[in-house]
Structure formats: C-alpha cells, structure tokens
Amino acid sequence: MKPVSKPRQANPETSWVDDATLRQLMGYHMKRAFNVIQADLAATLKPFDLRMLTYTALVLIKDNPGLRQSQLADAMDIERPNLVVIIDELERRELIVRERVSTDRRAYALQVTMAGRQLCEQAETAVLLHENRLLENLDEETRAVMIAGMHLVEKNGKKG
C-alpha cells in the first residue's frame, strides 16, 4: 500500500504558495496572463493620461465615426451608465465631441476631434509596441491560435 503523502504546508516565511490545483484551469492561466498585460498596458497608457477603458473607447470612436453611445456600450460590453463617465472624461479633455443625431434627438453620435485622433494614434503605436514586447516569444501562428481560442470562449460564454 502506498503511503499517503501529506499536502505541503505553505511556509509563512516564503512567498511560495501551492497553486497546482488552480494551474489545471485555463481561466487561472488567462487571468494571470491578463494581470501581466493589464499592468504593463496601464504603464504604457499613463503618459497619454489614458486608462484601458478610455483608450478602448477612444479607438472605437476614432474607427467608427458617428458611433452612438449605446453602440459603444455594447461594443465595450459595459453598462451604459458606466460609459457616461468615460465619455464625459474624453469630452472634457476635448478628445471627442457628442453630437445629437438628427433622426433621434435622444441619441448622441460620437466623433473624435483632431486632438483626439493625434493622441489616439500616438497611444496606438505605444500599445502595439507594448503588445509586441510582451508577446515576442510567440510566433504569428501561435498568436492567431490563441486569439481564435479566446474568441471561442467568448462566443460560448454569450450562448449561456
């Protein structure tokens, strides 16, 4: 009969923690990788006085002139009241403008300003460098497979 091994006890004097059970889960690895990416992205965007959400909104508005706030909220997968704070910040900084939609006076179309376009393009360059630096050990095929896999997870999550 095999002896039963005792679970390793975490030593309070070290930073080692047994996370073997969690490391069997894809979500755990995704979260740890996201934490690294998010922290580095925050540092990358800081010189532009942007956060991940304000950057995302600015890029989407730049790439989709006339986007309505409701469309932006859906694209960013955030609640509309939470979006208002982001839109207010970008508008206060004169990076975007809100224009009433002529066919629906309750709706606003979002447009990037020239200052917003310039800042966005500078930030996009920095973000691309950030991502390339963090993913430099992954070839294009591996990157494509990872993106496809995450897309499938997202798609499966929206079914339920």
N, C-alpha and C positions, 0 to 999 in steps of 0.2 A: 504494500500500500504506500502511495506517495505521501510524503509529509505535506501538510497544509502550510503554505507559506503565509507569513503574516504580511499584511499590507505595510508598505513603507510609511513611516511616520514622518511628516514634514518637520524639519528641524527649524525652530523659530529663529535660529541664528543665521540661517542661509535664506536665499531668495528662491530656492528650488521648490517647486510645487508639482506634484504628480498630476498631470492633466491627460494621461493616457486614454482615459475613458472619453474625454471630450475630443481628443485628436482623431477619434474614429468618425467624427461627424464633419461632413462637408461644410455645414454652416459655421462651425467653430473656426475652420481654416479661412473661410471667406471673411468672417468678422475680424480676425487677426490681421489679415492682409488689408482689409479696408481701413483698419485703425492706422496702419503704417501709411497708406496712401492719403488718408484724410489729414493726418498730422503734417505730412510733407506738403500737401496741397494748401493747407492753411498758411504755412510759412511762405509758399510761393505766391499766394494772392495778397499777403499782407502789404507789400509795397504799393499795391494798387488800391488799398483800402477796400478790398472785396472779401467776402466770405464765399463759401461754396455755393450757398443758395443765391446770393446776389449775382455772383458770376454766372451761374446757370441761367438765371432769369435774363441777364443782360445778353448773353449769347443767343438765347431763344428769341428774344425781341429783335435783335440785330438780324438774325437769319430768317425771321418771319415778319416783315413789316406789316403793320396793321393788325397784328395778333390781338385778340380780345383777352381781357383779364381772365375770363372763365376758361378759355382755351389754354392759357399759360398755366393756370392752376392744375388743369387736367394733365398737361404735358409734364409738369413737375411733380405730379402726384401729391399735392398738398392741398389742405383746406383753403377755400377762398379767403376767409378772414385772415389766415396767416400770410397769405400772399400780399394783402394790402400793406402790411408792414414793409415788405421787401420793395414793392412798387413805390411806396412813399419815400423810402430811402434813396432809391435810384432817381426819382423825380427831384427830390430835394437837392441832390448832387448835380442836377441838370444833365444827367446821362440819358434820360428818356423823357418823353412827353406823353401825356394822356390826351387823346382827342375823342370827343363824343362821336359815336357812329351815327351818321345822318339818318339811317333807316331804323335805328333803335336808340332813342335818347337815354336809355338806362345803361347802355353798354359803352365801354371805352376801348378804343383802338390804341395800341401801344406802338410808339415809334422811337427809335434810337436817335439821339442828337449826334452832331458831328463829334463833340467831345466824348460822348458815349462810345461811338464807333472807334475812335482812336484808342481810348483806354481799353476797350474790349479786344482790339487786335493785338495790343501790346501784351495783355494778360493771356490771350490765346497762345501766343508764342512762348511765354513763360510756362504755361501749363503743358504744352507739348514737350518742352524740354524736361519738365518735372516727370512726366509720364515715361518718356524715353529713358531717363536716368534710372527710374525705379524698375523698369521692365527690360533693361538692356540685356539680361541673360536669357530672355525669351525670344525665340525666332518668330517670324511673322506667322507661320503655320500654327504654332502653339498659342500665340495671341488670338488668332482667329477662332481656334477651337475653344479657348476659354470664354471669349465673348459669346460664341454660339451657345455654349453650355449655360452661361448666366442668363441669356435670353430665354432659353427653355425653362429655366427655374422660374423666371419672372412670369412667363406665359402660363405655366402650371399653377402658379400662385393666384393668378387672376381668374382661373376657372372656378376655384372654390370659393 
